[in-house]
């Protein structure tokens, strides 16, 4: 391996070395998989096999084809695979600047590698990458499914699930980051035995059961275990898209190797919050929320408001400007109180609970505004965007950004907010304090 470029090691054996042939083969696998693609959001992570393409290419394509819808936003790929040729402790990244395939160069995300190297279980070991096929065979699929992306590659040796998880959490990022774990399944059993073992592995992955994977399950069980642990903690939803073996694709059935592809999608947090709000509205007492069951974004301490409308008319709205609960619990509390404790309305009847429209507003932290008089304040307001908190002494009130729909003019918006706080519409003094916040609206 040169100092800057890691050249392809298995081009011409695991996959074609000729660019045109490689491109045609990968595109053919993807086209076949496209016909079987089920609807769903692009995944945050995938597990895909790494055998020769004639054996596992079709199975790998069934996972990779789901990335095309996210091709414009994925800019970084964190790629982990087992080290087949070099024994190593922990995880090894590379000193190379790029990995080369017959389809071109893939730049290395040096900054991500350096962040991972701050962890004690990560080191630089170019020998662990020089002839490793488990990472290399994934690259042509990534090159054909994504546009411009950089790679953070890790060859995984003797490591715990926690050590792998720590690397993944460090580089998890947002929508711009994809995680790919490379692994085949059972090795060199007869066809019937392989199907039985691979079915058990599939059940373990679908259940996010880290303990359900052993030496018979998968050669990449160590990085897969790390991904399962992250998935459990973050509430990811796993989908099995293809499980076959070499006896199904291009080989005899006396000794086969198993292959599988899985998609890991981040949960629809908005749907979970709305479901929680609806259940709280229908409850006769405040719900006790099992926080640990919910994904990490819903366990963050955030504040919310829940608004209820019946036949187009407001029927309750309660929330908090101060974040003191995990978001999912705060929504449950706000929803119950909006339905049953808003002093402006009678509690909802069971029939009304079934018919009411539920709207959740998740608040960003309020920021104090600086202004020189009322006119300056009005000039700074952003209709349709700003929620406002107005306070003067004991008088305080807030309007959510939704109120702009009925009060689109800043002066009217502010006047009604002052009245809600118990002040005159034309009142003004140097003691008036105003903060603004934004919301994410659900429902």
C-alpha positions in Angstrom: 0.0 0.0 0.0 1.3 3.4 -0.9 1.6 6.2 1.6 -1.6 8.0 0.4 -3.7 5.5 -1.6 -4.9 2.0 -0.6 -5.2 0.2 -3.9 -7.8 -2.4 -4.6 -6.8 -5.9 -3.3 -9.6 -8.1 -4.6 -10.6 -6.5 -7.9 -10.5 -9.3 -10.5 -11.4 -12.0 -7.9 -14.2 -10.9 -5.7 -15.6 -8.5 -8.4 -14.6 -7.4 -11.9 -11.5 -5.3 -12.3 -12.7 -3.7 -15.6 -14.6 -0.5 -14.7 -17.3 -1.0 -17.4 -17.9 -4.6 -16.4 -18.0 -3.7 -12.7 -20.4 -0.8 -13.2 -22.7 -3.0 -15.3 -22.7 -5.8 -12.8 -23.4 -3.6 -9.8 -26.1 -1.7 -11.7 -27.7 -5.0 -12.7 -27.8 -6.2 -9.1 -29.4 -2.9 -8.1 -31.9 -2.9 -10.9 -33.1 -6.4 -9.8 -33.3 -5.2 -6.2 -35.2 -2.1 -7.2 -38.1 -4.3 -8.4 -38.4 -5.8 -5.0 -37.8 -2.6 -3.0 -40.5 -1.9 -0.4 -41.5 1.6 0.6 -39.8 3.1 3.6 -37.5 5.8 4.7 -33.8 5.5 3.8 -31.9 3.7 6.5 -29.4 5.1 9.0 -27.4 1.9 8.9 -27.2 -1.3 6.9 -25.7 -4.7 7.3 -24.5 -6.2 4.0 -22.5 -9.3 3.0 -18.9 -9.3 1.6 -18.4 -12.4 -0.5 -17.6 -12.5 -4.2 -20.3 -10.7 -6.1 -21.5 -13.8 -8.0 -22.4 -15.3 -4.6 -23.6 -12.3 -2.5 -23.9 -9.3 -4.9 -27.7 -9.7 -5.2 -28.1 -9.9 -1.4 -26.0 -6.8 -0.9 -27.9 -4.9 -3.5 -31.1 -5.5 -1.7 -29.8 -3.3 1.1 -27.9 -0.7 -1.0 -30.8 0.1 -3.3 -32.6 1.7 -0.3 -29.8 4.4 -0.2 -30.6 5.9 -3.5 -33.4 8.1 -2.0 -30.8 9.6 0.3 -28.0 10.0 -2.2 -28.1 13.8 -2.0 -27.7 14.0 1.7 -25.3 11.2 2.7 -21.8 12.7 2.8 -20.0 10.3 5.2 -20.0 6.5 5.4 -18.7 4.9 8.6 -17.7 1.4 7.4 -16.9 -1.5 9.7 -16.0 -5.1 8.8 -14.2 -8.0 10.4 -10.4 -8.4 10.0 -9.9 -11.7 8.2 -6.1 -11.6 7.6 -4.6 -9.7 10.5 -5.1 -10.3 14.2 -5.7 -7.1 16.1 -7.0 -5.7 19.3 -9.9 -3.3 19.1 -10.5 -1.5 15.8 -8.0 -0.3 13.2 -8.4 2.7 10.9 -6.1 3.7 8.1 -3.4 6.4 7.4 -4.4 6.4 3.7 -6.0 9.5 2.2 -8.2 7.5 -0.2 -9.3 4.0 -1.0 -9.2 3.1 -4.7 -11.5 0.9 -6.7 -11.9 0.4 -10.5 -14.7 3.0 -10.3 -12.4 5.7 -8.9 -11.1 7.0 -5.5 -13.1 7.3 -2.3 -11.6 10.0 0.0 -11.0 9.2 3.6 -12.7 11.4 6.2 -9.5 12.2 8.1 -11.3 14.3 10.7 -13.6 11.4 11.6 -10.8 9.0 11.8 -8.9 11.3 14.2 -12.0 11.6 16.4 -12.2 7.9 16.6 -8.5 7.6 17.4 -9.1 9.6 20.6 -10.7 6.4 21.9 -8.3 3.8 23.4 -9.7 0.9 21.4 -8.9 2.5 18.0 -5.5 2.6 16.4 -3.9 3.1 12.9 -3.0 -0.3 11.3 -2.5 -0.2 7.6 -1.7 -3.9 7.4 -5.3 -4.6 8.6 -6.6 -2.8 5.5 -4.1 -3.7 2.8 -5.6 -7.0 1.8 -9.0 -6.9 3.7 -11.9 -7.7 1.4 -14.8 -7.1 3.9 -14.5 -3.3 3.5 -13.4 -3.2 -0.1 -16.3 -5.1 -1.7 -18.8 -2.6 -0.2 -17.2 0.4 -2.0 -18.4 -0.1 -5.6 -22.0 -0.4 -4.3 -21.6 2.8 -2.3 -20.0 4.5 -5.4 -23.0 3.5 -7.6 -25.7 4.4 -5.0 -24.3 7.7 -3.5 -22.8 10.8 -5.0 -19.9 12.5 -3.2 -19.0 10.9 0.1 -16.0 10.4 2.4 -15.2 7.2 4.2 -14.3 6.4 7.8 -13.1 2.8 7.6 -12.5 0.4 10.5 -11.2 -3.1 10.4 -12.6 -4.8 13.6 -10.7 -7.4 15.6 -11.0 -8.5 19.2 -13.4 -6.0 20.6 -16.4 -5.9 22.8 -19.8 -4.7 21.6 -19.4 -1.7 23.9 -16.1 -0.7 22.3 -17.7 -0.9 18.8 -20.7 1.0 20.0 -18.5 3.8 21.4 -16.9 4.3 18.0 -20.4 4.4 16.3 -21.8 6.8 18.9 -18.8 9.1 18.4 -19.3 9.3 14.6 -23.1 8.8 14.5 -23.8 12.3 13.2 -27.1 13.2 11.5 -28.7 12.5 8.2 -25.4 13.1 6.5 -23.9 9.9 8.0 -24.5 6.3 7.0 -23.2 3.3 8.9 -22.4 0.2 7.0 -21.5 -3.1 8.8 -20.0 -5.8 6.5 -20.7 -9.4 7.5 -21.4 -12.8 6.0 -23.4 -15.4 8.1 -22.7 -19.1 8.7 -19.8 -20.7 7.0 -19.4 -24.1 5.3 -22.4 -26.0 6.7 -24.7 -28.1 4.6 -27.7 -26.2 3.1 -30.3 -27.2 5.7 -28.0 -26.5 8.7 -27.0 -23.1 7.2 -30.7 -22.1 6.8 -31.4 -23.1 10.4 -28.4 -21.1 11.7 -29.1 -18.1 9.6 -32.7 -18.1 10.6 -31.6 -17.9 14.2 -29.2 -15.1 13.4 -32.0 -13.2 11.7 -34.2 -13.5 14.7 -31.4 -12.2 16.9 -30.8 -9.2 14.7 -34.5 -8.4 14.4 -34.8 -8.6 18.2 -31.6 -6.5 18.6 -30.3 -9.3 20.8 -26.6 -8.9 21.2 -26.2 -12.1 23.1 -27.9 -14.0 20.3 -24.9 -13.9 18.0 -22.0 -16.3 18.4 -19.1 -17.8 16.4 -21.5 -19.8 14.2 -23.7 -16.8 13.5 -21.6 -14.4 11.4 -17.9 -13.6 10.7 -18.7 -10.0 11.4 -20.6 -10.7 14.6 -18.4 -8.2 16.6 -19.3 -5.1 14.6 -22.9 -6.3 14.2 -23.2 -6.7 18.0 -22.0 -3.1 18.3 -24.6 -1.9 15.8 -27.3 -3.9 17.6 -26.4 -2.2 20.9 -26.6 1.3 19.4 -29.9 0.3 17.7 -31.4 -0.8 21.0 -30.3 2.4 22.8 -31.5 4.7 20.0 -34.7 2.8 19.3 -33.8 2.0 15.7 -36.2 -0.2 13.8 -34.7 -3.1 11.9 -36.0 -4.7 8.7 -34.7 -7.9 7.1 -34.6 -7.5 3.4 -32.8 -10.6 2.1 -31.4 -13.8 3.6 -29.9 -16.4 1.3 -26.8 -18.6 1.0 -24.4 -19.6 -1.8 -26.5 -22.7 -2.4 -29.3 -20.3 -3.5 -27.1 -18.1 -5.7 -24.1 -19.7 -7.4 -22.7 -22.7 -5.6 -23.4 -26.3 -4.5 -25.4 -27.1 -1.4 -23.0 -29.4 0.5 -21.0 -26.6 2.0 -22.5 -23.1 1.8 -21.9 -19.6 3.2 -24.9 -17.5 4.4 -25.6 -13.9 3.4 -28.1 -11.4 4.8 -29.0 -7.8 4.4 -30.7 -5.6 7.0 -31.8 -2.0 7.2 -31.8 0.0 10.4 -34.0 3.0 10.4 -34.2 5.7 13.0 -37.6 5.8 14.7 -40.4 8.2 13.6 -40.2 10.3 16.7 -43.0 12.6 15.6 -45.3 9.7 15.3 -44.3 8.4 18.7 -44.9 11.8 20.3 -48.3 12.2 18.6 -49.3 8.7 19.7 -48.3 9.5 23.3 -50.3 12.8 23.2 -53.4 10.9 21.9 -53.1 8.3 24.6 -52.7 10.9 27.3 -55.7 12.8 26.1 -57.9 9.7 26.3 -56.5 8.8 29.8 -58.4 9.5 33.0 -55.2 10.2 34.9 -51.7 11.4 34.1 -49.7 8.6 32.4 -46.6 7.1 34.0 -44.2 7.0 31.0 -41.5 4.3 30.7 -38.8 6.7 29.5 -36.3 3.9 28.8 -38.5 2.4 26.1 -38.2 5.6 23.9 -35.4 6.6 21.6 -32.7 9.0 22.7 -34.2 12.1 21.1 -37.4 11.7 23.1 -35.5 11.2 26.3 -33.9 14.6 26.1 -35.2 17.2 28.5 -37.4 19.5 26.4 -40.6 21.5 26.8 -43.8 21.3 24.8 -47.3 22.6 24.3 -50.2 20.5 23.3 -53.2 22.2 21.5 -56.5 20.5 21.1 -59.2 21.6 18.5 -62.7 20.3 18.2 -64.7 21.1 15.0 -62.1 23.8 14.2 -62.3 25.5 17.6 -59.7 25.6 20.3 -60.6 23.1 23.1 -57.5 23.2 25.2 -53.9 24.3 25.2 -51.4 23.7 28.0 -47.6 23.4 28.1 -44.5 24.6 29.7 -41.8 27.1 28.8 -39.4 25.5 31.3 -37.9 22.1 30.4 -37.9 19.8 33.4 -38.9 16.4 32.0 -37.9 14.1 29.1 -39.7 15.3 26.1 -42.0 12.2 25.8 -43.1 12.6 29.4 -43.5 16.4 29.0 -45.8 15.8 26.0 -47.9 13.2 28.0 -48.3 15.7 30.9 -49.2 18.6 28.5 -51.7 16.6 26.6 -53.5 15.3 29.7 -53.7 18.7 31.2 -54.8 20.3 27.9 -57.7 17.8 27.8 -58.7 17.8 31.4 -57.2 20.7 33.3 -57.4 23.8 31.1 -59.3 26.3 33.3 -60.9 27.9 30.2 -62.8 24.8 29.2 -64.7 21.9 30.7 -62.8 18.6 30.6 -63.2 16.7 27.4 -65.8 13.9 27.5 -64.8 10.4 26.3 -66.6 11.1 23.0 -64.8 14.4 22.5 -61.5 12.7 23.3 -62.1 10.4 20.3 -62.9 13.3 18.0 -60.4 16.0 19.0 -57.5 17.0 16.8 -54.2 16.9 18.6 -51.3 19.2 17.8 -47.9 19.0 19.6 -45.4 21.9 19.6 -41.8 21.1 20.7 -40.1 24.2 21.9 -36.6 25.3 21.3 -35.1 27.2 24.3 -36.3 30.8 24.6 -33.8 33.6 23.9 -34.2 37.1 25.4 -34.7 39.9 22.8 -33.0 43.2 22.9 -35.0 46.2 21.6 -35.2 49.9 21.9 -38.9 50.5 22.4 -42.1 48.8 21.1 -41.6 49.8 17.5 -38.1 48.3 17.5 -39.5 45.1 19.0 -42.2 44.9 16.3 -39.7 45.4 13.6 -37.7 42.4 14.8 -40.6 40.0 15.0 -40.8 37.1 12.4 -44.5 36.4 11.6 -45.1 32.6 11.4 -41.8 31.8 13.0 -41.5 33.4 16.5 -43.2 32.3 19.6 -43.1 35.1 22.2 -43.0 35.2 26.0 -43.9 38.6 27.4 -43.4 39.5 31.0 -43.7 42.6 33.2 -43.6 42.1 36.9 -46.2 39.5 37.8 -47.8 39.6 34.3 -46.7 36.9 31.9 -48.1 35.2 28.8 -46.9 33.4 25.7 -48.2 32.9 22.2 -47.0 29.9 20.1 -46.0 30.6 16.5 -49.3 29.0 15.4 -51.1 32.1 16.7 -49.7 34.1 13.8 -52.3 32.3 11.6 -55.1 34.2 13.3 -53.1 37.4 14.1 -50.8 37.9 11.1 -49.9 41.5 11.9 -47.1 42.0 14.4 -48.8 44.9 16.2 -52.1 42.9 16.6 -50.1 39.8 17.7 -48.3 41.8 20.4 -51.4 43.6 21.5 -53.3 40.4 22.1 -50.3 38.9 23.9 -50.3 41.9 26.3 -54.0 41.4 26.9 -53.4 37.7 27.6 -50.8 38.7 30.2 -53.4 41.0 31.9 -52.1 44.2 30.5 -53.8 46.8 28.3 -53.4 46.3 24.5 -51.7 49.7 24.2 -49.6 49.3 27.3 -45.9 49.8 27.1 -43.1 50.5 29.6 -39.3 50.1 29.9 -39.9 47.1 32.2 -41.5 44.9 29.5 -39.3 41.8 28.8 -39.7 39.7 25.7 -38.1 36.4 24.8 -38.7 34.4 21.6 -38.5 30.8 20.7 -39.3 28.5 17.7 -41.2 25.3 17.7 -41.3 22.1 15.7 -45.0 21.3 15.0 -46.4 17.8 14.9 -49.9 16.9 14.0 
